[in-house]
Amino acid sequence: MNRGGNGSAAKWLVWLMSVAIVTMPLATFAQTAISYHNNKFKPADDVRLGRQAAAEAEQQFPLLRDSEVNAYVESVGQRLVAAIPADFRHPEFRFYFKVINARDINAFALPGGPMYVNRGMIEAARTEGEMAGVMAHELSHVALRHGTAQATKAQKYALGAGIAGILGTILAGPAAGQLAQLPLEVHFLKFSREYETEADLLGARIMANAGYDPHDLANMFRTIESQGGSGGGFLSDHPSPSNRYARINQEAQY
């Protein structure tokens, strides 16, 4: 009796292990593949351009002078930075997080690491996870080097156009409108549908790695819509909020 029972248990264990070996790779491959885009800039250029753009942005936007709020946002931000997948980490980058004293539900990040989160976005988020979702999305644009990749596509608006051109290429929505007039066409003031989708997907992975529920990134779209906000650079019109909500939730299961 005992020998037969042990034999059955051993066979059951072997079967479970075989199932695990087969299903684990499937779960991995189910994630949408994300890769870098063509980029004529080096990571060090991202850092330099980001610092210049940050200096320009901080002349245009009122920063929130609240040490407690700033420390809180910085801690959430660094938690997300530590969760960036290894393939998308850049040792040259220096991430830091500041709060803009504005009611708009918005946030943006610059090449090389600087990120700015509007007070309105923090207040709109129902949970820390929803706020972290917006931050993870913007952080993903930095990790994927979307700013300089987009500048690469817009050849005549790259380094030769100066820092204003790079900044205008990266910022969107209310942020772009509040800056000095930029020598750019409106087309380049928003990331492409492809870039936004990639930032959503990588943002969900960063959230999961950081211990947040990636569904909160999707939920933030519903939160913004329920409050009548446009979301500026975050809740853009490409792709639609409903499509982004569904796509993020689909990716989150993996």
N, C-alpha and C positions, 0 to 999 in steps of 0.2 A: 504493500500500500504506500509506504513512505517513498520507496524508490520510484514507483510509478508517478507519484505526485511530484517528486523533484524533477523527474524527466519532463513532465508536462510544463512545469514552471519554467524550466530551462528553455524549452522550445518557444514558449510564450515570450520570454525575454528576448530571444534571438529575433523573433518576428517583429517585436516592437522596435528593436534597434535597426532592423532593416528598413522599416517604415520611416524612421527618423532620418536615416541617411538619404533616403530618396526624397522626402518632402522638404528637408531644410534647403537644399539648393533651389528647389522650385520656388520657395518663398522669396529667396534672394533675387532670382531672376525675374520675379513678378514686378519688382520695382522698375519704374520707368528709367531708362538710361539717360544720363545727363552728361554732357561733355562741354569743354571749353570751345568758344568760338575763335575765329581768326582774330589775332590781336598783334598789331605791330609794336605795341608798347611793352616794356618790361615791367615786372612787378614793382621795381623801384620807381618807375615812372608813375604808377598808380599812387604810391605813397606821396611822392612829391606833388602831383597834381591835386590829390585829396587834401593835403595840408594847405595848399594855396586856396583851393575852393572853400575850405572850412573857414579860413581867415576872412574871405569875402562874405560868406554866409553869415558869420557872426557880426559883421558890420550892418547887415540888413535885417536880422531877426532879433527880437528881444529875448534874451536868455532868462530862464526862471532862476531867481536868486533864492533858492530853498535847498539848503544842504541836505536835509533829510530825504526829500524827493529825489534829488540828484543822485544821492548815494544808493537809494533803492533801485533806480533805473540802471545805474552802473552795475550793480550786483546781478540783476537779471541779465543784462547784456553780456557780462563776462561769463555767466553760466552757459549762455548760448554759444559764445565763442569757443569755449572748451569742448562743445559738442559738435563742432564742424567736422564732417568726415575727413579722414586723412588725405584723400585725393584732392581736397579743395582747401587745404591749409597753406598759408603763405607766411613763413617766418618773418618776412620783411614787414608785414602789415602790423599796424599798431591801432588796436580798436579802443575807442572810448565813446562814451554816451553822454549827451547833454539834452536838457529839456528846454524847449522853446515855449515861452509864455504866450500861447495863442490858442484860441478856442477851436480852430479848424481841426478836424479829425484827420491827422496826417502825420507822416514820418518819412524821413529820407536818409540815405546813407551815401557817403562819398567814397571814391576809390581809396584803397589803403586803410580804411577803418573808421573814420569819423562818422558818427550817427547822431541824428537830431530827432527827438520825439516831441511832438506837440502835447501841451498840457491837455488839450481837448481830446486827444486820442486816449490818454491815460484815464481821463474821467469817463469816457464813453465805454471803455472795456468793463465788462461785468465781472471778470475774473482776472487774476494775474496771467493765467494761461492765454487769454485773448490778447492781452497786451504783448505778451511774449511772442505770440503768433505774428503780429505785425512786425515786431523787431526781428524775428527769425527770417521773415520774408525779405526785409530790407538788407539784413546781414548776408543773405544768399546772393543778392546782386553784387555785393562786394567780393564774396568768396569766388563767384563765377567770373569776376572781372568784367561785368557787363558794361560799366561806364566807359572804359577804354576800348572795349570791343566795339561798342556803338560808335565811338569816335573814330575808330579804324574804318568802319563802314562809310562814315561821312568824311571822306578824305580831306576835303577843303576846310572842314571845321575842326580838324585835329589841332596839333600843337601850334600850327601857324596862325590859328584864329585867336590864340591867347587863352587865358584862364577863363574868361567870360564864356567863350565858346564851349569849353569842356563842362563848365558848370551848367550851362543851359542844356547841354546834351543829357545831363544826368537828372536834373530836377524836373519835376512835373507838377501840374495842377497849381494850387495857390502859391507854392514855393517859387515857381518860375515867375509868376506874375508880380511878386513882391521884389524881385531882384532888379538891378539896373537893366536897361534894355540890352538884349543880347543879339549878336550878329548871327542869328539862327532862324531857319524856317520853323514854323510851328510843328512840322512833321517830326523834328528831332527832339521835341520837348518831352516826349514820353517814350518809355521802353516799348519794344515791339511785343506783340502777342506771345511770341515764342519766349522772349526773355521773361515776361511776367509769369508764364506757366512754369518755366524752369525754377524761378524763385519761389513759387508756391510749393513745388514738389520738394526742392531741397530744404525749404523752410520747414516743411512737415517732418522731414527726416531729422533735422537739427533739433526740433522740439522733442521728438521721441527720444533721441540720444540724451537730451538734457533732463529727461524725466517728466516732461509735460505731455499732456494729451494732444496729439497733433490735430484732433478734431476741433480744438479750440481755435486754430487758425481759420478753419472753414466757418466756425460759428461767428467769428468777428465780422464777417460779411453781413450776416443776418442782424447782428447787433447794430452795425452802422446804418443799415437800411431801415431798421425799426425806429431809429432816432432821427431819420430824415437827413442823414449826412451823406455827402458825396464822397468823402474819404480822400479827395485829392489824389496824390500820387499812389496811394495804396488801393483804394477802391476805384480803379480806373475803368474806362469803358471798353478795355480790350485785355483779355476776354471778359464776357459779362460776369457780374457777380454770381449769378446762379450757376453758370458753367464752372466757375472757379470753386464754388462751394462743393459741387458734385465731384469734381476731379480730385480735390484735396481729400475728401472723405474716402474716395476710392483708393487713393494711394496710402492713406492712413492705415488701412487694414494690413498692409505689408510691413 
